[in-house]
Amino acid sequence: MERRLEATEYVLGGSEEELIRLRAQAAEHEATARWLLGQLGLRKGSRVLDVGCGPVGILPLLAEAVGPSGQVIGLEREPRFVQMARAEFSRLGLTNVTMVEADALASGLEDGSFDLVHERLVMVNLPERTKLVAKMAALAAPGAVVALQDIDNVSWACEPEHESWAALLHVFHDTFRAGGGDPFVGRRLPALLREAGLVDVRCRVTVDLPRPGEYRRAHLLSLIASIREKVIASGAMDEAELERHQAALTGHLADPNTLVIDKLLMQCWGHKPNPRARPRPRK
Ligand SMILES: C[S@@+](CC[C@H](N)C(=O)[O-])C[C@H]1O[C@@H](n2cnc3c(N)ncnc32)[C@H](O)[C@@H]1O
């Protein structure tokens, strides 16, 4: 049975480190997000929803895709991220973006009212995945798209192998799972969409080799920094051991001869059946 996390339980927290991490993450995922939006047939004037958008998410890209006549809603339950997003969009003059502070499982938004309902990297954190996709499907209008982007850590590795990579990845996975996360959720996305009644489900997977200086090169270290207190409190590692591994891995990743293979990014989308529409031709 799925367990519901409380609002304060988001395993990576709402800290300044997490804000910096999410901004950098949004920048590095921009090209893949643009590719996905290009597949979804968004029109100017569309009404779209980004579920669990964080302080940025793909909101600026959605705002560009639907234009000033469109409507972008960012749904986020972490109050600090909502405030940060509002400040950023007012600074950028994006008048077609509205933030809604609510839990995605009980948002109060109108069912059947969106042309696109999207999430990125929310499913990986949330124990109630089946419920979330069902909720997203309910919010989509008949014929509209539900799109999911999430990771699968099956590929995440460094070469040469390093004991501190192995130790920190292990402790990260354990802490993440204890908070209800699933670091291998990517492979489940197509089935989650089909189980929610979506049809014509398509998927793409990408994987990168982040080079020295790129944000995702040191992603494991920044994730560990975000959950540091939880790791120490759980007794999985004490402060000294954690710091020893962090320092050793920092050195290993700075070596240009170390190869890092990133997590898989799964992008999956499907359509809500529209009983009135004629069958859609496959591309
Ligand atoms: C890893 S971040 C991803 C943020 C953004 N989608 C992106 O790709 O940059 C996950 C976000 O989902 C939000 N979140 C998690 N569970 C949620 C829920 N039940 N309702 C609304 N937001 C949620 C978290 O607060 C966090 O901002």
The ligand as a MOL file (V3000), in Angstrom:
LIG
                    3D

  0  0  0     0  0            999 V3000
M  V30 BEGIN CTAB
M  V30 COUNTS 27 29 0 0 0
M  V30 BEGIN ATOM
M  V30 1 C 13.0230 17.2460 -7.5680 0
M  V30 2 S 11.9160 18.5760 -7.4710 0 CHG=1
M  V30 3 C 11.5970 18.8630 -9.2000 0
M  V30 4 C 11.1500 20.2730 -9.4800 0
M  V30 5 C 10.8150 20.5720 -10.9630 0
M  V30 6 N 9.7220 19.7410 -11.4260 0
M  V30 7 C 12.0290 20.4170 -11.8590 0
M  V30 8 O 12.0320 19.5150 -12.6990 0
M  V30 9 O 12.9640 21.2300 -11.7270 0 CHG=-1
M  V30 10 C 10.3950 17.8870 -6.8980 0
M  V30 11 C 9.3560 18.9450 -6.5710 0
M  V30 12 O 8.0820 18.3340 -6.3580 0
M  V30 13 C 7.4360 18.9670 -5.2750 0
M  V30 14 N 6.4400 18.0310 -4.7370 0
M  V30 15 C 6.6750 16.8080 -4.2090 0
M  V30 16 N 5.5150 16.2460 -3.8470 0
M  V30 17 C 4.5130 17.1240 -4.1590 0
M  V30 18 C 3.0940 17.1100 -4.0140 0
M  V30 19 N 2.4640 16.0790 -3.4680 0
M  V30 20 N 2.3970 18.1840 -4.4280 0
M  V30 21 C 3.0370 19.2490 -4.9910 0
M  V30 22 N 4.3700 19.3260 -5.1360 0
M  V30 23 C 5.1120 18.2720 -4.7330 0
M  V30 24 C 8.5850 19.2690 -4.3090 0
M  V30 25 O 8.2420 20.2510 -3.3560 0
M  V30 26 C 9.6640 19.7300 -5.2900 0
M  V30 27 O 9.5830 21.0990 -5.5570 0
M  V30 END ATOM
M  V30 BEGIN BOND
M  V30 1 1 1 2
M  V30 2 1 2 3
M  V30 3 1 2 10
M  V30 4 1 3 4
M  V30 5 1 4 5
M  V30 6 1 5 6
M  V30 7 1 5 7
M  V30 8 2 7 8
M  V30 9 1 7 9
M  V30 10 1 10 11
M  V30 11 1 11 12
M  V30 12 1 11 26
M  V30 13 1 12 13
M  V30 14 1 13 14
M  V30 15 1 13 24
M  V30 16 1 14 15
M  V30 17 1 14 23
M  V30 18 2 15 16
M  V30 19 1 16 17
M  V30 20 1 17 18
M  V30 21 2 17 23
M  V30 22 1 18 19
M  V30 23 2 18 20
M  V30 24 1 20 21
M  V30 25 2 21 22
M  V30 26 1 22 23
M  V30 27 1 24 25
M  V30 28 1 24 26
M  V30 29 1 26 27
M  V30 END BOND
M  V30 END CTAB
M  END
